């Protein structure tokens, strides 16, 4: 009594009670499983099975399964927390968050066993399946007949872009896996700079390695529409859907004197490197080469380490950019060392 200054409030424990196919969330002051069943008016028969045992002390979040029991409609509650859903058609699903081991798997196994005597709810048998919704796994007990009915009972209405496997019309069976991914296809727009090309003409009127820019180049500008595919809130792929050139490029025009003079190797050179040498076909002829870093106009001695043959080239282009490659030779320069069919030579370069 309040007048006595003392107010007694029994401690409440929140548990989930499953009797056959009927699922109910209960707040109780019972101390153990036996007291809970007595308070709820559940009478056990000789063949009844209770999990966990009757003497088990109740704890928050515990699930108590009683089987067998008469068939009953599935309960209605939220998904993903060991609770149930039900569509207006009477299709229901009870789900726990799936894991490879632990309480979720144990509870799912007890649910399957508990449903054995209540094998029909409404007009459909109860089956255990696995639902993977947006990457999250649920162990499910349901009387849905097809993949589509299961998703509907879980409150999921796929649109044309979403992915459902197997197809919504596929009949469910024990042990089946249903996968649902939320897919969105969006477009974004942005401006892109277009690099200008370089057109080089060889001329003997210039010294080896000398380059003259006749007309400077200018970059272009494009309006790009990009498609982005999002799956479950993450970008899966992107690609250009359309591109419209707003400003075209203007090529840079230059003259180059690529021929290498026949001069002896300078033994005083103090720069040296080893690596792969390849050949390419520049729009000029002569003993020329491309280097990723050596300055234009530099005379470089290239030695094939397998044969000892050498050739002197002038650097007038950029490349190669592959791993392990240090110089790209013109066909004339490569042929001075080996047949073009060799493809790649192991060389030492000095300059």
Secondary structure, DSSP 8 states (H G I E B T S, - for coil): -TTTT-------EEEEEEETTEEEEEEE--SBHHHHHHHTT----TT-EEES-TT-B--TT-EEEEES----------SSSSEEEE-TTS-EEEEEE--SSSHHHHHHHHHHHHTTTT-EETTEE-EEEEEEETTEEEEEEE--SBHHHHHHHTT----TTSEEES-TT-B--TT-EEEEE-EEEEEEEEEEEE---EEEEE-TTS-TT-EEEEE--B-EEEEEEEEEEEETTEEEEEEEEEEEEEE--B-EEEEE----------TT---EEEEEEEE---SS-SSEEE-SSS-TT-EEEEEETTT--EEEEEEEE----STTEEEEE-HHHHHTTS-GGG--EEEEEE-
